[in-house]
Amino acid sequence: MIPQLVTVRWRQGDGRRRRLWIPVLPVLLMLSPLLLVALAGGLIACLMCRISPTGALRAAGGLLWALPGAHVEFAQGRTALLVSVR
């Protein structure tokens, strides 16, 4: 299933916590012209490197389907960042 919501939480060095919810579909619709340019660039790169564009597209689709449930956390000292995909 394609991700629906990305939650970004961070804690600043002074202890304050912030949370940001990003809905994926509206962002995807707003960035769709750029995604078309990226898709064309990826197709050209696949042809230049002699990689199957179909295989690359299947791999990218598999990566998108595997994203829901992913949690990525970075911490350095008292500052932390957590990205959660649902």
Contacts in CASP RR format, 6 or more apart in sequence:
PFRMAT RR
TARGET T0000
AUTHOR 0000-0000-0000
METHOD contacts of the structure
MODEL  1
MIPQLVTVRWRQGDGRRRRLWIPVLPVLLMLSPLLLVALAGGLIACLMCR
ISPTGALRAAGGLLWALPGAHVEFAQGRTALLVSVR
1 65 0 8 1.000
1 68 0 8 1.000
2 24 0 8 1.000
2 64 0 8 1.000
2 65 0 8 1.000
2 68 0 8 1.000
3 24 0 8 1.000
3 64 0 8 1.000
3 67 0 8 1.000
3 68 0 8 1.000
3 85 0 8 1.000
3 86 0 8 1.000
4 23 0 8 1.000
4 24 0 8 1.000
4 25 0 8 1.000
4 68 0 8 1.000
4 86 0 8 1.000
5 21 0 8 1.000
5 22 0 8 1.000
5 23 0 8 1.000
5 24 0 8 1.000
5 85 0 8 1.000
5 86 0 8 1.000
6 21 0 8 1.000
6 22 0 8 1.000
6 24 0 8 1.000
6 83 0 8 1.000
6 84 0 8 1.000
6 85 0 8 1.000
6 86 0 8 1.000
7 19 0 8 1.000
7 20 0 8 1.000
7 21 0 8 1.000
7 22 0 8 1.000
7 82 0 8 1.000
7 83 0 8 1.000
7 84 0 8 1.000
7 85 0 8 1.000
7 86 0 8 1.000
8 19 0 8 1.000
8 20 0 8 1.000
8 22 0 8 1.000
8 81 0 8 1.000
8 82 0 8 1.000
8 83 0 8 1.000
8 84 0 8 1.000
9 17 0 8 1.000
9 18 0 8 1.000
9 19 0 8 1.000
9 20 0 8 1.000
9 81 0 8 1.000
9 82 0 8 1.000
9 84 0 8 1.000
10 17 0 8 1.000
10 18 0 8 1.000
10 79 0 8 1.000
10 80 0 8 1.000
10 81 0 8 1.000
10 82 0 8 1.000
11 17 0 8 1.000
11 18 0 8 1.000
11 78 0 8 1.000
11 79 0 8 1.000
11 80 0 8 1.000
12 18 0 8 1.000
12 78 0 8 1.000
12 79 0 8 1.000
13 77 0 8 1.000
13 78 0 8 1.000
13 79 0 8 1.000
14 78 0 8 1.000
15 78 0 8 1.000
28 35 0 8 1.000
42 53 0 8 1.000
42 56 0 8 1.000
43 53 0 8 1.000
45 51 0 8 1.000
46 52 0 8 1.000
46 53 0 8 1.000
46 56 0 8 1.000
47 53 0 8 1.000
67 85 0 8 1.000
68 85 0 8 1.000
68 86 0 8 1.000
69 84 0 8 1.000
69 85 0 8 1.000
69 86 0 8 1.000
70 83 0 8 1.000
70 84 0 8 1.000
70 85 0 8 1.000
71 82 0 8 1.000
71 83 0 8 1.000
71 84 0 8 1.000
71 85 0 8 1.000
72 82 0 8 1.000
72 83 0 8 1.000
72 84 0 8 1.000
73 80 0 8 1.000
73 81 0 8 1.000
73 82 0 8 1.000
73 83 0 8 1.000
74 80 0 8 1.000
74 81 0 8 1.000
74 82 0 8 1.000
75 81 0 8 1.000
END
